[in-house]
Structures are given as structure tokens and as C-alpha cells.
Amino acid sequence: MKLLLFNLGGHEIIIIALLVLLFFGGKRIPELMKGIGKGVKSFKDGLNDSSEKSSDDDNEKEISTK
């Protein structure tokens, strides 16, 4: 897990969670998580689209050289 990379223990994670709760409030956190989820999904879709596009371009090059 990436949290282990930064040597964060249980106490540090709890403190960070409490600070986030304090700054944003309980009602805004679901909105923030929803926005982050949409951003991650669109990023993954963009990666998949670019990889499909590059594989389509490679296939066209193979067909034209034959």
C-alpha cells in the first residue's frame, strides 16, 4: 500500500482523517469523494482511449505496408 511508503502509522492516518473532517465537514466529504472518483474514472478512460488509438494506428501501418 502506498501509505506504507511514507511510513504513516495508524495514529497519523487518524489525525489526517480528523483534520479533513474538521476542514470540510461531514456533509462535504461525500461530494469530494464523488468528485475524486469521477476524476480518476475520466483519467482511466483517457488512458484506455489513447492506448486503443495507438493500437489502431499500429494496425493501420501494418495493413498499409503489406
Distance bins in CASP14 RR format, pairs under 12 A and 6 or more apart:
PFRMAT RR
TARGET T0000
AUTHOR 0000-0000-0000
RMODE 2
METHOD distances of the structure
MODEL  1
1 7 0 0 0 0 0 1 0 0 0 0 0
1 8 0 0 0 0 1 0 0 0 0 0 0
1 9 0 0 0 0 0 1 0 0 0 0 0
1 13 0 0 0 0 0 1 0 0 0 0 0
2 8 0 0 0 0 1 0 0 0 0 0 0
3 9 1 0 0 1 0 0 0 0 0 0 0
3 10 0 0 0 0 1 0 0 0 0 0 0
3 12 0 0 0 0 1 0 0 0 0 0 0
3 13 1 0 0 1 0 0 0 0 0 0 0
3 16 0 0 0 0 1 0 0 0 0 0 0
3 17 0 0 0 0 0 1 0 0 0 0 0
4 10 0 0 0 0 0 1 0 0 0 0 0
4 12 0 0 0 0 0 1 0 0 0 0 0
4 13 0 0 0 0 0 1 0 0 0 0 0
6 12 0 0 0 0 1 0 0 0 0 0 0
6 13 0 0 0 0 0 1 0 0 0 0 0
6 16 0 0 0 0 0 1 0 0 0 0 0
7 13 0 0 0 0 0 1 0 0 0 0 0
8 14 0 0 0 0 0 1 0 0 0 0 0
8 15 0 0 0 0 1 0 0 0 0 0 0
8 16 1 0 0 1 0 0 0 0 0 0 0
8 17 0 0 0 0 0 1 0 0 0 0 0
9 15 0 0 0 0 1 0 0 0 0 0 0
9 16 0 0 0 0 0 1 0 0 0 0 0
10 16 0 0 0 0 1 0 0 0 0 0 0
10 17 0 0 0 0 1 0 0 0 0 0 0
10 18 0 0 0 0 0 1 0 0 0 0 0
11 17 0 0 0 0 0 1 0 0 0 0 0
11 18 0 0 0 0 0 1 0 0 0 0 0
12 18 0 0 0 0 0 1 0 0 0 0 0
12 19 0 0 0 0 0 1 0 0 0 0 0
13 19 0 0 0 0 0 1 0 0 0 0 0
13 20 0 0 0 0 0 1 0 0 0 0 0
14 20 0 0 0 0 0 1 0 0 0 0 0
14 21 0 0 0 0 0 1 0 0 0 0 0
15 21 0 0 0 0 0 1 0 0 0 0 0
15 22 0 0 0 0 0 1 0 0 0 0 0
16 22 0 0 0 0 0 1 0 0 0 0 0
16 23 0 0 0 0 0 1 0 0 0 0 0
17 23 0 0 0 0 0 1 0 0 0 0 0
17 24 0 0 0 0 0 1 0 0 0 0 0
17 25 0 0 0 0 0 1 0 0 0 0 0
17 26 0 0 0 0 0 1 0 0 0 0 0
17 29 0 0 0 0 1 0 0 0 0 0 0
18 24 0 0 0 0 0 1 0 0 0 0 0
18 25 0 0 0 0 0 1 0 0 0 0 0
18 26 0 0 0 0 0 1 0 0 0 0 0
18 29 0 0 0 0 0 1 0 0 0 0 0
19 25 0 0 0 0 0 1 0 0 0 0 0
20 26 0 0 0 0 1 0 0 0 0 0 0
20 28 0 0 0 0 1 0 0 0 0 0 0
20 29 1 0 0 1 0 0 0 0 0 0 0
20 32 0 0 0 0 1 0 0 0 0 0 0
20 33 0 0 0 0 0 1 0 0 0 0 0
21 27 0 0 0 0 0 1 0 0 0 0 0
21 28 0 0 0 0 1 0 0 0 0 0 0
21 29 1 0 0 1 0 0 0 0 0 0 0
21 30 0 0 0 0 0 1 0 0 0 0 0
21 32 0 0 0 0 0 1 0 0 0 0 0
22 28 0 0 0 0 0 1 0 0 0 0 0
22 29 0 0 0 0 0 1 0 0 0 0 0
23 29 0 0 0 0 1 0 0 0 0 0 0
23 32 0 0 0 0 0 1 0 0 0 0 0
24 30 0 0 0 0 0 1 0 0 0 0 0
24 31 0 0 0 0 1 0 0 0 0 0 0
24 32 1 0 0 1 0 0 0 0 0 0 0
24 33 0 0 0 0 0 1 0 0 0 0 0
25 31 0 0 0 0 0 1 0 0 0 0 0
25 32 0 0 0 0 1 0 0 0 0 0 0
26 32 0 0 0 0 1 0 0 0 0 0 0
26 33 0 0 0 0 0 1 0 0 0 0 0
28 34 0 0 0 0 0 1 0 0 0 0 0
28 35 0 0 0 0 0 1 0 0 0 0 0
29 35 0 0 0 0 0 1 0 0 0 0 0
29 36 0 0 0 0 0 1 0 0 0 0 0
30 36 0 0 0 0 0 1 0 0 0 0 0
30 37 0 0 0 0 0 1 0 0 0 0 0
31 37 0 0 0 0 0 1 0 0 0 0 0
31 38 0 0 0 0 0 1 0 0 0 0 0
32 38 0 0 0 0 0 1 0 0 0 0 0
32 39 0 0 0 0 0 1 0 0 0 0 0
33 39 0 0 0 0 0 1 0 0 0 0 0
33 40 0 0 0 0 0 1 0 0 0 0 0
34 40 0 0 0 0 0 1 0 0 0 0 0
34 41 0 0 0 0 0 1 0 0 0 0 0
35 41 0 0 0 0 1 0 0 0 0 0 0
35 42 0 0 0 0 1 0 0 0 0 0 0
35 43 0 0 0 0 0 1 0 0 0 0 0
36 42 0 0 0 0 0 1 0 0 0 0 0
36 43 0 0 0 0 0 1 0 0 0 0 0
37 43 0 0 0 0 1 0 0 0 0 0 0
37 44 0 0 0 0 1 0 0 0 0 0 0
37 45 0 0 0 0 0 1 0 0 0 0 0
38 44 0 0 0 0 0 1 0 0 0 0 0
38 45 0 0 0 0 0 1 0 0 0 0 0
39 45 0 0 0 0 1 0 0 0 0 0 0
39 46 0 0 0 0 0 1 0 0 0 0 0
40 46 0 0 0 0 0 1 0 0 0 0 0
40 47 0 0 0 0 0 1 0 0 0 0 0
41 47 0 0 0 0 0 1 0 0 0 0 0
41 48 0 0 0 0 0 1 0 0 0 0 0
42 48 0 0 0 0 0 1 0 0 0 0 0
42 49 0 0 0 0 0 1 0 0 0 0 0
43 49 0 0 0 0 0 1 0 0 0 0 0
43 50 0 0 0 0 0 1 0 0 0 0 0
44 50 0 0 0 0 0 1 0 0 0 0 0
44 51 0 0 0 0 0 1 0 0 0 0 0
45 51 0 0 0 0 0 1 0 0 0 0 0
45 52 0 0 0 0 0 1 0 0 0 0 0
46 52 0 0 0 0 1 0 0 0 0 0 0
46 53 0 0 0 0 1 0 0 0 0 0 0
46 54 0 0 0 0 0 1 0 0 0 0 0
47 53 0 0 0 0 0 1 0 0 0 0 0
47 54 0 0 0 0 0 1 0 0 0 0 0
48 54 0 0 0 0 0 1 0 0 0 0 0
48 55 0 0 0 0 0 1 0 0 0 0 0
49 55 0 0 0 0 0 1 0 0 0 0 0
49 56 0 0 0 0 0 1 0 0 0 0 0
50 56 0 0 0 0 0 1 0 0 0 0 0
50 57 0 0 0 0 0 1 0 0 0 0 0
51 57 0 0 0 0 0 1 0 0 0 0 0
51 58 0 0 0 0 0 1 0 0 0 0 0
52 58 0 0 0 0 0 1 0 0 0 0 0
52 59 0 0 0 0 0 1 0 0 0 0 0
53 59 0 0 0 0 0 1 0 0 0 0 0
53 60 0 0 0 0 0 1 0 0 0 0 0
54 60 0 0 0 0 0 1 0 0 0 0 0
54 61 0 0 0 0 0 1 0 0 0 0 0
55 61 0 0 0 0 0 1 0 0 0 0 0
55 62 0 0 0 0 0 1 0 0 0 0 0
56 62 0 0 0 0 0 1 0 0 0 0 0
56 63 0 0 0 0 0 1 0 0 0 0 0
57 63 0 0 0 0 0 1 0 0 0 0 0
57 64 0 0 0 0 0 1 0 0 0 0 0
58 64 0 0 0 0 0 1 0 0 0 0 0
58 65 0 0 0 0 0 1 0 0 0 0 0
59 65 0 0 0 0 0 1 0 0 0 0 0
59 66 0 0 0 0 0 1 0 0 0 0 0
60 66 0 0 0 0 0 1 0 0 0 0 0
END
